Amino acid sequence: MEGKEKIRVLIRDVLNRRGDLQPFGDGDSLIFSGRIDSLNVLEIVGFLEREFQFEISEMDFDQTQFDSVDSIAALV
């Protein structure tokens, strides 16, 4: 499974646990639309650090980098 697909699966899992079963596109807003919250962002950060083996804490943290599948994939 490629990186972007792994991110999509993670986002779908996060949304499902929140009771959000609506479809989403790679460019759709996740944070600013209220579909995920700051705790979900931390979960995503942990996944990215484990799965892609890099430290997000070494980067300047900007919430907009986690607002869509496209923006998350750009980090990777």
MOVEN-V337934 format. One record per pair of residues at least 24 apart in sequence whose ideal C-beta (glycine too) atoms are under 10 Angstrom apart, sorted by the first residue. I is the first residue (numbers start at 1). J is the second residue. Records with the same first field share a line. If there is no record, write none. Layout:
# MOVEN-V337934
I: J, J
This chain:
# MOVEN-V337934
2: 73
3: 48, 51, 52, 72, 73, 75, 76
4: 69, 70, 72, 73, 74, 76
5: 69, 73
6: 47, 48, 51, 52, 73, 76
7: 44, 47, 48, 51, 52, 68, 69, 70, 72, 73, 75, 76
8: 69, 72, 73
9: 47
10: 40, 43, 44, 47, 48, 51, 69, 72
11: 35, 36, 40, 44, 47, 66, 68, 69, 72
12: 69
13: 43, 47
14: 39, 40, 41, 43, 44, 47
15: 40
17: 43
24: 68, 69
25: 68, 69, 70
26: 68, 69, 70, 71, 72, 73
27: 67, 68, 69, 70, 71
28: 67, 68, 69, 70
29: 64, 67, 68, 71
30: 66, 67, 68, 69, 71, 72
31: 63, 64, 65, 66, 67, 68, 71
32: 63, 64, 67, 68
33: 67, 68
35: 67
36: 66, 67
38: 63, 66
40: 66
41: 65, 66, 67, 72
42: 66
44: 72
45: 72, 75
47: 72
48: 72, 75, 76
51: 76
52: 76
